[in-house]
Amino acid sequence: MFWILPISLLIVFEVIADIFAKQWSLGSNKYFWIFALTAYLIGNVFWLFALKNGSGLSRGAVIFSLSTEILAICIGLFFYHESVNKIQILGMFLGLVSLFLILWE
């Protein structure tokens, strides 16, 4: 279970990078793309440590993907006032269910 911390840090840096990328796309600061790329790079270093410490490629990649997608959706909804429809909400719910099932041991 030593892979939990690196994969958590990967998720945090990925979400931070997504926020910088969104801000750059909105034109609020022309240098945010540099911050986004830096955060993506740092996050992927933690991915290497997660793999080395036993996350497994299949389990680790799914946990990373679902976690960052769910967090990105929440940030998009609450901070950028993006909208989702009922099918997308169902998809988010199923993503949460699958995340719990993958973590079940």
ZIJOLIN-V177668 format. One record per residue. N is the residue number from 1. RES is the residue in one small letter. SS is DSSP state (h for helix, s for strand, l for the rest). PHI is phi as a letter, one per 40 degrees, with the letter a starting at -180 (* if undefined). PSI is psi as a letter, one per 40 degrees, with the letter a starting at -180 (none if undefined). Layout:
n=<N N>
res=<RES RES>
ss=<SS SS>
phi=<PHI PHI>
psi=<PSI PSI>
This chain:
n=<1 2 3 4 5 6 7 8 9 10 11 12 13 14 15 16 17 18 19 20 21 22 23 24 25 26 27 28 29 30 31 32 33 34 35 36 37 38 39 40 41 42 43 44 45 46 47 48 49 50 51 52 53 54 55 56 57 58 59 60 61 62 63 64 65 66 67 68 69 70 71 72 73 74 75 76 77 78 79 80 81 82 83 84 85 86 87 88 89 90 91 92 93 94 95 96 97 98 99 100 101 102 103 104 105>
res=<m f w i l p i s l l i v f e v i a d i f a k q w s l g s n k y f w i f a l t a y l i g n v f w l f a l k n g s g l s r g a v i f s l s t e i l a i c i g l f f y h e s v n k i q i l g m f l g l v s l f l i l w e>
ss=<l l h h h h h h h h h h h h h h h h h h h h h h h l l l l l l h h h h h h h h h h h h h h h h h h h h h l l l l h h h h h h h h h h h h h h h h h h h h h h l l l l l l l h h h h h h h h h h h h h h h h h h l l>
phi=<* c c c c c c c c d c c c c c c c c c c c c c c c c g c a c c c c c c c c c c c c c d c c c c c c c c c c h c g c c c c c c c c c c c c c c c c c c c c c c b b f c b b b c c c c c c c c c c c c c c c c c c c b>
psi=<e e e d d d d d d d d d d d d d d d d d d d d d d e e d h e e d d d d d d d d d d d d d d d d d d d d d e e d i d d d d d d d d d d d d d d d d d d d d d d d e f i i i a d d d d d d d d d d d d d d d d d e h none>
